[in-house]
Amino acid sequence: MTSQGGPGRKPLKVLVVDDTATNRQILQVFLGKLGLEVVTAADGALGVAAFERESPDLVIMDVMMPVMDGYEATRQIKAMSGERWVPVMFLSALDKEENLVAGLDAGGDDYLPKPVNFVVLDAKLRSLTRALALQRSLDDERRLVRAMSDNLVDSVLMIDAQGSIQWCNPSTETMFGYANGELLGKNVNILMPEPYHSEHDAYLARYLDGGQPHILGVGQRLLRGRRQSGEEFPLELGISEMRVGGERRFIGIIRDVSERVAVDQKLRENAERLQTYHDHQEAESALAQRIVSRQMQRAGLDDSSVRHWLDAAANFSGDIVAATRGPGGELYVLLADATGHGLGAAICTLPVLSVFYSAAETGAALGWILYEINRQLRATLPIGYFVGATAICIQADGRRADVWVGGTPDLLLLSPDGKVRRSFASSNLPLGIDDTEGAVARPDDVELEAGDQFVLFSDGLVEAEDGQGEAFGYGRLFAALASAPAARRIDAVREAMQRHLGGAMPHDDVSVMTADCGLI
């Protein structure tokens, strides 16, 4: 026979308890040849002490011995073994039926009469060794399962058909605030708040009688639990049913989701705050849009001599276009481009529009208008914010004009055929940067010819890039202007840029404006 219970296992240890030294010696030699480790004791009391000291796997026990007989020694050994199965084989010359029964009642697992038949003993040991190997394997698996359950963060518990807790892992006791072993035998409703506490027994009875399941077998449910302190908390519960020895048992897996529920609640509160903030911002944005639109959309932009196109990169445009007539019929035209784009840029343009319209409609000189805009911007804009501008004042007879360019692309003067007759580069700082004497230079006086047309535009037009990163540029702009009559040049520029972008959106605000120089 083999003494090994499996690869890497130690040899089985056998305790031989017999008051006859010869019997102990013979059994020690025989069992040693079988590869077993042997420990001996001369009476029952010494046998109990040896069992406690050596923790053997198997006991061969004589019945009739001084001090303590084999029956009593076996009873004490079985009590000491606890959950561990240690088979005890009796050896006795007493072969009556009542002796056999007495040995089994004392906890014995097998019986062999004296004198010992070693062939039979070998066979019985083989059988017990196989049983022990199986028991060891089951013990290992049980320990593994227990180690896994003991280290789970989730609670795992088992109840019977009456709702009594038969077993639970340490996490259950920790989660619900109970001491070790305190929950065993208690009704599981002790872990439930009302109304579940009062209703659970009736629900379980209905389910066992074939009623419709509400929790059992329906997956995980979000419920509430009750700790020993009375505190309620949210939990996630899943229950499955099994049969143990023909009895119905229920395994519950419980997860404390207090933290997750708190996080979800916080997220909902944050989402509500964000929605409120978003709605507030939308309302303020709509108000700001109405204010900016009312400032920009003046009757002067409908003048037959003026055409414009403005395309905002965001809800608000940092580009503005403005036009109005003075009391003497002179035409004032302004295209401005504030730092950045969106609401911030649009706000920067409000002083520009306010001063431009209020001053131009009184017939003020263009130079004074620009000076006043610059002064207002210096007083209101933070450092680093400014407004580039192109401004024109065309005399009513269409023969002369004052022009001023500061921080914007070249102002173009087209001849009747749409070709550039003259351009005016930026020779001034943008408005809102410098408020020293002479910061805003006098406009240039320009002589005009019949059929001339001014073209004003922001850098968002010529810098607009297609999908390959190529800018629209001046070449495409000049070609588009030359391809159309004066009244359609804005349309021609817009169509050319849309072809260039191929459906893409420009990254900056785009504005274009034309002003005819003819006689009123």
Backbone torsions as a table, in degrees:
resi	resn	phi	psi	omega
1	MET	NA	159.2	175.8
2	THR	-100.4	143.9	179.8
3	SER	-95.7	-2.1	-175.1
4	GLN	-89.9	138.1	176.1
5	GLY	-88.1	-1.9	-178.0
6	GLY	156.4	171.5	-178.7
7	PRO	-58.2	129.9	175.1
8	GLY	83.4	-2.8	-179.2
9	ARG	-83.1	152.5	175.2
10	LYS	-73.6	157.7	175.7
11	PRO	-61.3	149.7	176.0
12	LEU	-64.0	141.0	178.7
13	LYS	-103.9	128.1	-178.0
14	VAL	-114.3	132.5	173.6
15	LEU	-100.8	119.9	177.5
16	VAL	-103.6	118.7	179.2
17	VAL	-114.9	111.2	-177.5
18	ASP	-156.5	136.3	-178.8
19	ASP	-81.3	-5.7	179.0
20	THR	-99.0	118.7	-176.3
21	ALA	-62.3	-36.6	-178.8
22	THR	-63.6	-45.1	179.5
23	ASN	-61.1	-42.4	179.5
24	ARG	-61.2	-42.3	-177.5
25	GLN	-66.6	-44.0	-179.7
26	ILE	-62.2	-46.8	-179.7
27	LEU	-64.3	-36.9	179.6
28	GLN	-62.9	-43.0	179.2
29	VAL	-66.7	-46.6	-177.5
30	PHE	-62.6	-47.9	-178.3
31	LEU	-67.5	-34.1	177.2
32	GLY	-62.2	-39.9	178.3
33	LYS	-64.8	-26.8	177.1
34	LEU	-79.0	-2.3	178.5
35	GLY	88.3	15.4	-179.3
36	LEU	-95.0	148.6	173.4
37	GLU	-87.4	130.1	-170.6
38	VAL	-117.8	134.5	171.9
39	VAL	-124.6	138.7	-176.7
40	THR	-121.5	157.0	175.4
41	ALA	-147.3	146.8	-170.6
42	ALA	-92.7	-10.2	175.0
43	ASP	-155.9	176.2	-175.6
44	GLY	-62.4	-41.9	-178.4
45	ALA	-65.0	-43.0	176.9
46	LEU	-66.0	-32.3	178.0
47	GLY	-64.4	-41.8	177.7
48	VAL	-63.0	-42.2	179.1
49	ALA	-64.3	-42.3	178.7
50	ALA	-64.5	-37.3	178.7
51	PHE	-63.0	-44.8	-180.0
52	GLU	-64.0	-35.8	-177.1
53	ARG	-79.1	-43.8	-170.1
54	GLU	-97.1	-20.5	-178.4
55	SER	49.7	62.0	-178.1
56	PRO	-72.1	165.5	177.9
57	ASP	-90.4	-21.6	-172.0
58	LEU	-149.8	144.1	179.3
59	VAL	-125.7	130.2	170.7
60	ILE	-108.3	117.8	-166.9
61	MET	-121.7	125.4	170.2
62	ASP	-75.1	156.4	-178.3
63	VAL	-93.7	-55.7	-175.2
64	MET	-88.6	107.4	-179.7
65	MET	-145.3	154.3	176.4
66	PRO	-73.9	170.4	178.4
67	VAL	68.0	-59.2	178.4
68	MET	-149.0	125.9	-178.3
69	ASP	-75.8	172.9	-175.7
70	GLY	-67.3	-31.0	-179.9
71	TYR	-64.4	-48.8	-179.1
72	GLU	-65.6	-41.5	178.4
73	ALA	-60.2	-39.7	-180.0
74	THR	-65.7	-43.3	178.6
75	ARG	-58.5	-42.6	179.9
76	GLN	-68.2	-39.7	178.6
77	ILE	-63.4	-43.1	179.5
78	LYS	-63.9	-37.6	178.1
79	ALA	-65.6	-38.3	-179.9
80	MET	-71.5	-25.0	-174.9
81	SER	-71.0	-28.6	-179.0
82	GLY	63.6	-129.5	-178.7
83	GLU	-78.2	-16.1	-178.8
84	ARG	-76.6	129.1	179.2
85	TRP	-86.1	118.5	176.0
86	VAL	-121.9	103.0	-178.1
87	PRO	-65.8	141.0	177.0
88	VAL	-118.7	123.9	177.2
89	MET	-108.5	122.6	178.5
90	PHE	-84.4	139.6	170.6
91	LEU	-118.8	122.7	-177.6
92	SER	-157.6	146.8	173.8
93	ALA	-78.5	-13.0	177.3
94	LEU	-79.5	111.2	-174.4
95	ASP	-117.1	18.1	177.3
96	LYS	-74.6	159.4	-176.6
97	GLU	-62.4	-38.0	-178.9
98	GLU	-67.5	-27.2	176.4
99	ASN	-70.0	-39.7	178.0
100	LEU	-63.4	-44.9	179.8
101	VAL	-62.9	-42.3	179.7
102	ALA	-60.7	-40.3	178.6
103	GLY	-64.6	-40.8	178.9
104	LEU	-68.5	-39.5	177.9
105	ASP	-63.1	-32.0	-179.9
106	ALA	-75.0	-10.1	178.9
107	GLY	114.1	5.3	179.4
108	GLY	-66.9	152.1	-177.9
109	ASP	-108.9	-18.9	-179.8
110	ASP	-157.2	169.1	-174.9
111	TYR	-145.4	135.9	178.4
112	LEU	-139.2	123.9	-177.5
113	PRO	-75.5	154.3	170.6
114	LYS	-91.9	151.6	-5.7
115	PRO	-66.3	151.3	-172.9
116	VAL	-70.4	129.5	170.7
117	ASN	-92.7	108.4	-172.2
118	PHE	-70.4	-24.0	175.0
119	VAL	-66.8	-45.2	178.8
120	VAL	-66.2	-40.9	178.4
121	LEU	-59.4	-42.4	178.8
122	ASP	-61.0	-42.6	-179.3
123	ALA	-65.1	-43.7	-179.9
124	LYS	-64.3	-38.7	178.9
125	LEU	-65.4	-36.7	177.2
126	ARG	-61.7	-43.9	-179.3
127	SER	-64.1	-45.1	179.5
128	LEU	-65.8	-35.1	178.8
129	THR	-64.1	-41.4	177.9
130	ARG	-64.5	-41.5	179.2
131	ALA	-64.4	-39.8	178.6
132	LEU	-65.5	-40.4	178.6
133	ALA	-61.2	-42.1	178.2
134	LEU	-65.4	-41.6	179.5
135	GLN	-63.1	-42.0	177.3
136	ARG	-59.4	-43.2	179.7
137	SER	-62.5	-43.6	178.2
138	LEU	-64.7	-40.4	178.1
139	ASP	-61.6	-41.6	179.0
140	ASP	-62.2	-44.2	-179.8
141	GLU	-65.6	-39.7	178.9
142	ARG	-63.9	-41.6	178.1
143	ARG	-64.3	-38.5	178.2
144	LEU	-63.3	-46.4	179.4
145	VAL	-62.0	-42.0	-179.9
146	ARG	-66.0	-40.1	178.5
147	ALA	-62.5	-40.5	178.7
148	MET	-64.4	-46.4	-178.5
149	SER	-67.6	-36.5	-179.5
150	ASP	-67.3	-24.5	-177.3
151	ASN	-100.7	2.2	176.2
152	LEU	-72.2	140.6	172.9
153	VAL	-72.8	-34.1	179.2
154	ASP	-73.2	152.9	174.3
155	SER	-80.7	136.9	173.7
156	VAL	-128.9	128.1	178.2
157	LEU	-143.6	158.6	178.9
158	MET	-125.9	132.6	176.9
159	ILE	-121.2	159.0	176.5
160	ASP	-94.9	-172.9	-176.1
161	ALA	-68.5	-14.2	176.9
162	GLN	-94.2	-1.4	179.0
163	GLY	88.0	8.8	179.5
164	SER	-83.0	139.4	-179.9
165	ILE	-76.3	117.6	-179.2
166	GLN	-93.1	-28.8	-178.4
167	TRP	-161.5	148.5	173.0
168	CYS	-154.2	153.9	179.0
169	ASN	-86.0	166.1	-178.0
170	PRO	-57.4	-31.2	-179.1
171	SER	-63.5	-30.0	177.2
172	THR	-62.6	-47.7	-179.3
173	GLU	-63.9	-40.9	179.1
174	THR	-65.9	-44.2	-176.7
175	MET	-62.4	-41.3	-175.4
176	PHE	-98.2	-1.4	173.1
177	GLY	80.2	32.3	179.2
178	TYR	-109.0	156.5	178.5
179	ALA	-76.8	165.5	-178.6
180	ASN	-58.9	123.4	178.3
181	GLY	80.4	-4.0	-174.5
182	GLU	-70.0	-24.7	-177.0
183	LEU	-85.5	-20.3	-174.9
184	LEU	-61.2	130.9	179.9
185	GLY	86.4	-12.5	179.8
186	LYS	-80.8	152.0	174.4
187	ASN	-68.4	136.3	-176.1
188	VAL	-62.4	-18.5	-179.8
189	ASN	-67.6	-8.2	175.2
190	ILE	-64.4	-19.9	-178.6
191	LEU	-93.6	5.0	-172.9
192	MET	-116.3	141.4	171.0
193	PRO	-80.2	170.1	173.0
194	GLU	-70.3	149.5	2.3
195	PRO	-86.6	-1.6	-176.3
196	TYR	-63.0	-35.2	-177.7
197	HIS	-57.2	-45.8	-176.5
198	SER	-80.5	-26.5	-172.8
199	GLU	-94.2	-12.2	-168.8
200	HIS	-65.2	-44.0	-176.8
201	ASP	-61.1	-42.6	179.0
202	ALA	-66.2	-39.2	178.7
203	TYR	-63.5	-44.6	180.0
204	LEU	-62.2	-41.1	179.1
205	ALA	-63.1	-43.4	178.1
206	ARG	-61.8	-41.1	-179.7
207	TYR	-63.9	-43.3	-179.8
208	LEU	-64.9	-26.6	177.7
209	ASP	-86.3	7.5	177.0
210	GLY	99.7	13.4	-179.7
211	GLY	-70.9	167.8	-179.3
212	GLN	-70.0	128.1	179.4
213	PRO	-74.6	141.8	175.1
214	HIS	-113.0	-27.9	177.9
215	ILE	-125.6	-47.4	-179.9
216	LEU	-61.3	125.1	174.7
217	GLY	73.2	13.5	-179.1
218	VAL	-115.1	21.4	177.3
219	GLY	84.8	-167.0	-176.5
220	GLN	-80.6	140.7	178.8
221	ARG	-126.8	147.1	175.2
222	LEU	-93.2	115.2	-177.6
223	LEU	-129.9	-166.5	175.8
224	ARG	-125.9	143.6	177.2
225	GLY	-114.1	168.6	-179.6
226	ARG	-129.8	120.6	177.8
227	ARG	-78.1	167.0	179.5
228	GLN	-59.2	-30.7	179.8
229	SER	-72.2	-9.8	-176.4
230	GLY	97.3	-10.3	179.2
231	GLU	-67.3	134.2	175.1
232	GLU	-97.1	148.4	-179.7
233	PHE	-149.9	153.7	178.8
234	PRO	-77.2	140.8	178.1
235	LEU	-141.5	160.3	176.1
236	GLU	-112.4	125.8	-172.3
237	LEU	-124.5	132.9	171.2
238	GLY	-129.5	134.5	-177.0
239	ILE	-127.8	137.0	174.0
240	SER	-128.2	153.9	-177.7
241	GLU	-107.6	146.0	176.9
242	MET	-148.5	168.1	177.4
243	ARG	-117.5	131.3	178.4
244	VAL	-123.1	112.0	-178.2
245	GLY	59.7	34.5	-179.8
246	GLY	83.5	-8.4	179.8
247	GLU	-94.7	143.0	179.0
248	ARG	-79.7	131.2	177.6
249	ARG	-129.9	155.7	-178.6
250	PHE	-128.4	128.5	178.7
251	ILE	-104.5	123.2	178.1
252	GLY	-111.4	135.8	174.8
253	ILE	-116.1	121.5	-172.9
254	ILE	-120.5	133.1	177.1
255	ARG	-121.6	126.1	175.6
256	ASP	-75.1	113.8	-176.0
257	VAL	-109.9	25.1	-179.7
258	SER	-55.6	-46.6	-177.3
259	GLU	-65.6	-42.4	-179.7
260	ARG	-64.7	-42.1	179.4
261	VAL	-64.0	-40.0	178.5
262	ALA	-63.7	-41.3	178.1
263	VAL	-64.2	-43.8	178.7
264	ASP	-60.8	-41.8	179.1
265	GLN	-63.1	-42.0	178.7
266	LYS	-63.1	-40.7	178.9
267	LEU	-64.1	-40.8	178.2
268	ARG	-63.7	-43.1	178.9
269	GLU	-63.0	-42.1	178.0
270	ASN	-63.7	-40.2	179.6
271	ALA	-63.4	-40.0	178.6
272	GLU	-65.7	-40.9	178.0
273	ARG	-64.3	-41.7	179.1
274	LEU	-63.9	-39.5	179.2
275	GLN	-65.0	-42.2	177.7
276	THR	-61.9	-44.1	178.4
277	TYR	-63.0	-42.6	179.4
278	HIS	-62.0	-45.0	-180.0
279	ASP	-62.4	-40.6	178.7
280	HIS	-63.4	-43.8	179.6
281	GLN	-65.0	-39.2	178.3
282	GLU	-62.5	-41.4	179.2
283	ALA	-64.5	-43.6	178.8
284	GLU	-66.1	-38.3	179.1
285	SER	-63.8	-41.8	179.1
286	ALA	-63.1	-40.4	178.0
287	LEU	-63.3	-45.2	179.8
288	ALA	-62.2	-39.2	178.7
289	GLN	-62.0	-41.6	-180.0
290	ARG	-64.4	-39.9	-179.6
291	ILE	-65.4	-47.2	-179.4
292	VAL	-63.9	-41.3	-179.3
293	SER	-63.4	-41.7	179.5
294	ARG	-65.0	-33.9	177.8
295	GLN	-68.7	-38.4	-173.9
296	MET	-83.5	-42.4	-170.5
297	GLN	-84.3	78.6	177.3
298	ARG	-100.3	163.4	-176.9
299	ALA	-62.0	-26.5	-178.2
300	GLY	-61.8	-26.5	179.0
301	LEU	-71.5	-14.4	177.0
302	ASP	-89.7	3.1	177.8
303	ASP	-57.3	136.6	-176.9
304	SER	-64.1	-18.7	-179.8
305	SER	-87.8	-4.6	-173.9
306	VAL	-121.0	136.1	172.4
307	ARG	-135.6	149.6	-178.9
308	HIS	-152.2	160.1	173.0
309	TRP	-142.8	128.6	179.3
310	LEU	-132.2	125.7	-179.3
311	ASP	-125.1	112.5	-176.0
312	ALA	-84.9	139.1	176.2
313	ALA	-76.8	-19.9	178.0
314	ALA	-131.8	-169.6	179.7
315	ASN	-61.4	-31.0	179.6
316	PHE	-114.7	151.0	178.1
317	SER	-106.5	136.5	172.3
318	GLY	-85.1	-6.8	174.9
319	ASP	-94.0	143.0	173.9
320	ILE	-132.9	149.6	172.3
321	VAL	-126.2	141.3	-177.9
322	ALA	-148.4	147.7	178.0
323	ALA	-156.5	142.7	176.7
324	THR	-160.4	164.6	177.5
325	ARG	-104.3	141.0	173.6
326	GLY	-82.7	173.4	-178.3
327	PRO	-62.7	-23.7	179.0
328	GLY	-95.0	9.0	179.3
329	GLY	90.3	-2.4	178.1
330	GLU	-65.5	145.7	-176.4
331	LEU	-103.3	117.4	176.0
332	TYR	-98.3	130.6	-179.6
333	VAL	-132.2	137.1	-179.7
334	LEU	-139.5	133.3	168.4
335	LEU	-125.4	124.3	-176.8
336	ALA	-129.2	151.3	-177.8
337	ASP	-135.0	108.4	-179.0
338	ALA	-82.8	160.0	178.2
339	THR	-58.3	130.5	178.0
340	GLY	76.0	-158.4	175.2
341	HIS	-153.2	173.0	-176.2
342	GLY	91.1	-163.0	-173.8
343	LEU	-61.4	-42.9	-179.4
344	GLY	-58.3	-44.6	179.5
345	ALA	-67.0	-38.2	-179.2
346	ALA	-63.6	-39.8	179.1
347	ILE	-62.1	-37.5	179.9
348	CYS	-62.2	-25.4	-176.2
349	THR	-86.1	-12.5	-176.1
350	LEU	-60.1	-45.6	177.2
351	PRO	-61.5	-32.0	-179.6
352	VAL	-63.4	-50.0	-179.0
353	LEU	-63.7	-43.8	-177.3
354	SER	-60.3	-49.0	-178.8
355	VAL	-68.2	-42.6	-176.5
356	PHE	-57.7	-52.4	-175.5
357	TYR	-68.9	-43.5	-177.3
358	SER	-65.0	-34.6	-178.2
359	ALA	-83.7	-43.1	-176.7
360	ALA	-63.6	-37.1	-177.6
361	GLU	-69.5	-11.9	174.4
362	THR	-95.6	-4.9	-179.4
363	GLY	85.2	20.2	-179.7
364	ALA	-63.0	152.6	178.0
365	ALA	-64.8	145.0	-178.0
366	LEU	-59.2	-40.0	-179.7
367	GLY	-61.0	-40.8	-179.5
368	TRP	-68.6	-38.3	178.6
369	ILE	-59.7	-45.7	-179.4
370	LEU	-66.3	-38.2	177.0
371	TYR	-60.3	-44.8	-177.4
372	GLU	-68.8	-38.2	176.0
373	ILE	-61.1	-44.5	-179.5
374	ASN	-60.9	-42.1	-179.0
375	ARG	-64.5	-42.6	179.9
376	GLN	-65.4	-40.9	-179.8
377	LEU	-67.0	-39.6	178.3
378	ARG	-62.3	-32.0	-177.8
379	ALA	-80.6	-21.6	-171.9
380	THR	-114.9	-31.2	-173.8
381	LEU	-84.7	142.8	173.3
382	PRO	-66.7	162.6	177.6
383	ILE	-61.6	136.9	-180.0
384	GLY	98.0	-8.7	178.0
385	TYR	-109.0	137.8	-178.5
386	PHE	-157.4	175.7	-176.9
387	VAL	-134.6	118.7	171.0
388	GLY	-79.1	147.5	-175.0
389	ALA	-151.0	149.3	167.4
390	THR	-123.6	125.9	-176.0
391	ALA	-130.7	142.4	-178.5
392	ILE	-137.1	143.5	168.7
393	CYS	-129.9	108.6	-177.6
394	ILE	-96.0	125.8	-179.4
395	GLN	-63.7	154.2	-174.6
396	ALA	-61.3	-28.2	-179.5
397	ASP	-82.9	-3.5	177.0
398	GLY	71.8	15.0	-176.0
399	ARG	-99.7	-25.5	-176.8
400	ARG	-139.5	160.2	177.6
401	ALA	-151.8	148.8	169.4
402	ASP	-97.7	131.6	-179.9
403	VAL	-128.0	146.8	179.9
404	TRP	-146.7	130.0	-178.9
405	VAL	-129.6	124.8	179.0
406	GLY	-142.5	102.8	175.6
407	GLY	81.3	13.3	176.7
408	THR	-122.8	167.2	178.3
409	PRO	-62.2	169.9	-177.3
410	ASP	-54.2	137.8	169.9
411	LEU	-81.2	130.1	-177.5
412	LEU	-104.9	139.2	172.8
413	LEU	-115.6	113.9	-176.2
414	LEU	-97.3	145.2	170.9
415	SER	-82.1	171.2	-176.0
416	PRO	-56.0	-27.5	-179.7
417	ASP	-82.7	4.4	176.3
418	GLY	86.9	2.7	179.2
419	LYS	-90.4	153.0	-176.8
420	VAL	-73.4	115.1	177.3
421	ARG	-88.0	-32.3	-179.7
422	ARG	-159.2	148.1	174.9
423	SER	-127.4	150.9	-178.8
424	PHE	-122.1	108.6	-178.9
425	ALA	-77.2	159.0	178.0
426	SER	-67.2	120.0	178.5
427	SER	-120.7	11.0	-177.9
428	ASN	-130.7	156.8	173.1
429	LEU	-70.2	151.1	171.8
430	PRO	-58.8	158.3	-178.6
431	LEU	-75.0	140.8	177.9
432	GLY	97.9	4.9	-179.0
433	ILE	-97.8	-46.5	-171.6
434	ASP	-129.2	133.6	177.7
435	ASP	-118.6	20.5	177.9
436	THR	-74.9	167.8	179.5
437	GLU	-59.3	128.9	178.9
438	GLY	80.1	11.9	179.6
439	ALA	-62.1	-33.0	177.5
440	VAL	-107.3	108.0	-177.6
441	ALA	-71.1	160.1	177.3
442	ARG	-66.1	143.4	176.8
443	PRO	-63.5	157.8	175.7
444	ASP	-83.5	142.0	177.3
445	ASP	-93.9	122.2	-173.8
446	VAL	-120.5	134.5	176.6
447	GLU	-89.3	136.1	-175.4
448	LEU	-113.3	160.8	176.3
449	GLU	-120.6	160.4	-179.2
450	ALA	-59.5	134.7	178.1
451	GLY	85.6	-0.8	178.3
452	ASP	-66.0	156.3	177.8
453	GLN	-146.4	132.0	174.8
454	PHE	-87.1	143.1	173.9
455	VAL	-124.6	120.3	178.4
456	LEU	-113.0	142.0	179.4
457	PHE	-157.4	158.5	178.2
458	SER	-94.5	165.6	-178.8
459	ASP	-68.9	-16.5	176.6
460	GLY	-61.6	-24.3	179.5
461	LEU	-73.2	-57.3	-174.0
462	VAL	-74.1	-19.8	-178.8
463	GLU	-95.3	-1.2	-179.8
464	ALA	-62.9	127.3	-173.5
465	GLU	-108.3	144.2	174.4
466	ASP	-83.2	-172.1	-177.0
467	GLY	-63.1	-21.9	179.4
468	GLN	-93.5	2.8	178.3
469	GLY	84.6	12.1	179.6
470	GLU	-88.4	130.9	-177.7
471	ALA	-76.9	153.3	177.6
472	PHE	-60.4	-47.0	170.2
473	GLY	75.4	171.1	-177.9
474	TYR	-75.1	-31.7	-177.5
475	GLY	-61.0	-48.0	179.0
476	ARG	-66.3	-35.8	178.1
477	LEU	-62.7	-49.5	-179.0
478	PHE	-61.3	-40.3	-179.4
479	ALA	-64.6	-41.8	180.0
480	ALA	-65.5	-40.1	179.9
481	LEU	-64.9	-40.0	-177.4
482	ALA	-75.6	-14.1	-174.4
483	SER	-88.1	-4.8	-172.7
484	ALA	-136.8	155.2	174.6
485	PRO	-68.3	168.3	-173.0
486	ALA	-55.7	-40.3	-175.2
487	ALA	-71.8	-17.2	-176.0
488	ARG	-115.1	10.5	-175.7
489	ARG	-68.1	-34.9	176.4
490	ILE	-61.6	-45.4	179.0
491	ASP	-61.2	-41.3	-179.1
492	ALA	-63.1	-40.7	178.9
493	VAL	-65.8	-43.7	-178.5
494	ARG	-63.4	-44.5	179.8
495	GLU	-64.3	-39.5	179.3
496	ALA	-64.7	-40.3	-179.4
497	MET	-70.0	-38.2	178.6
498	GLN	-64.1	-38.1	175.8
499	ARG	-63.9	-40.9	-178.4
500	HIS	-64.7	-42.7	-177.6
501	LEU	-75.4	-23.8	177.9
502	GLY	61.0	38.0	178.9
503	GLY	94.5	-12.3	178.4
504	ALA	-72.9	159.8	179.3
505	MET	-97.8	139.7	176.4
506	PRO	-67.0	149.7	-178.0
507	HIS	-88.3	-5.5	-180.0
508	ASP	-138.1	162.1	176.6
509	ASP	-62.3	142.9	-179.2
510	VAL	-123.2	129.0	176.6
511	SER	-142.4	140.2	178.3
512	VAL	-138.6	143.2	-177.5
513	MET	-146.8	139.3	173.7
514	THR	-120.9	146.6	178.4
515	ALA	-135.0	117.2	179.4
516	ASP	-75.7	146.2	-174.9
517	CYS	-105.1	14.7	-176.8
518	GLY	-74.4	168.6	178.2
519	LEU	-68.1	143.4	179.7
520	ILE	-63.4	NA	NA
